[in-house]
Amino acid sequence: MSRLDATRVAAWRELQSVTAALERAIDADLREEWDLSLGWFDVLAALQRCGGSARPSVLADELLLVRSSLSRRLDRLEEEGWVRRHGGGDGDDHRSVTVELTRRGRALWREMNVTYRRALQHHFASWLDDTDITALRAVLAQVAPGS
């Protein structure tokens, strides 16, 4: 195993900085066109990837969010009519709650996805060729927790 040296610490900090800068740039593009954040889009996109509905715990895992943070986002998305919560029934058993994209939410996701993909192309993908992407994915797989 390689030892932690200044070069490895610098690489870690660069990864953090570049990731944060890319997220800010994509967020700015979404806010400019939609007045909605990347965080909101991420929830809609996660629901879309899950087939349009999922339990909050599945969404939190998918988004790598703590549940309280996700709950606040879901509250706002529900207020806007883009998602709907079902279940929960009697008492405080929130384990049976399902979150679902509404028709308006699916339409919003489709429209925002065009902006998201354009921003991703501009700020990230256009700078990398297929070899770069393969190498990047291999490195990420090596350092991913649980790998």
N, C-alpha and C positions, 0 to 999 in steps of 0.2 A: 504494500500500500504506500502511495506517495505521501510525503509529509506535507503539512500545511506550511507553505512558505509565502513570501510577499507576493509572488506572481499569482498563486492560487487565490489569495485574498483579493487581489486586484481584479482577477477574472470574475469572482463572485460579485464584487461591487459593480463591475461593468454590466454583468447580466441584470442585476437589480435596476441599475440606472436606465439601461436600454429598454427593458420591459416597461418600466414606469413611464418613460418618455413616449413609447409607442402607444400605451394605453391613453395617455393624456391627449395625444394627437388624434387618435380615433374618436375619443370622447368629444373633443372639440368639433370634429366634423359632424358627429351626430347632433350635438347641441346646436350647431349653426343651422343645420337643415331642419331639425325636428324639435328643438328645444327640449330634448330628452337626453338623459345621460346614458353612457355605455352600460352602467350598472342595471338600468331598467331594461335596456335592450338584451343584456345577458340573460335576464330572467325569462323574457319572452322567447329567446332563442333556445334556452334549456328546455322550456316546456315544449317547444316545437320538436326538438330532438327526441323528447320522451313521448312523442306521438300526440301531443296536445294536452295531456294531463299527467299529473304525477302527485305523489304525496310530498308535503313540504320537506320531509327528511331526505327524500331522494333528490329533490332540487338543491337542498343545502349541500349535499355531498357532491352533486354534479358541479356546483358553482364554487365549491370550497369556501363556503360561507358559514359563519355561526348562525344558528337558527334565528336568534333574535334580530340579526341584521336582515336576514331574508324576510322575516315576518313584517318588518317595517316596509320593505320594498313591496311585498304583496299587498299590504294595506293600501299603499298609494296606487298600485296598479288596479286594485279592486275598486277604489274610489273613482278612478277614471273609466271603469267599465271594460278594461282590457283583459282581466282575469276574473274568475268566479271561484269561490270556495264552496265545496259540497261536503256534506257529512258532518261528523262531529257529534251529531245527534244529542242525546241526553247527557247532561252533566258536563264535565270538563275533559272528556276523552277526545283529545285532538289527534290521536293516532289514526283515526279513521277519516280524517279530512283529506280531501283531494282538491288540488288546484287545477283549474282548467282554463285554457285560452278561450275567450269568447270569440264570436265572429269578428267583432271589432279588433280584438287583440291579434287574431291571425292576420287580418288585413294590415294592421300596423306593422307587425313583424315582417311581412312580405315587402312592404314599402321601405321600411328602415333597413332591411337586409341589403337592398341595393346600395344604399349609402355606406353601410358597414363594409361591404365587399369592395366598393370603390376605394374607401379609406385604407383598408387592409392592403389592397394592391399598391396604392400610392406610397404608403409609409413603410411597408414591409416586403411584400412578395416581389415587387419590381426590382429589388436590390439583390435578389438571390436566384441562382440558376438551379436546375434540378439536382446537381451534385451538392450544392450548398444545402439544399433542403434535406437531402438524404443524410448528410453529415450532421446537420443540426438535430434532426430527429434521433439519430443514433446517440449523440451526446446526451440529449435530454432523457432518453430511455435509460442511459447509464446512471444518471444522477437522480432520477425520480425516486421518491420515497417508496420503499418496498421492493426496489429492483434488485 
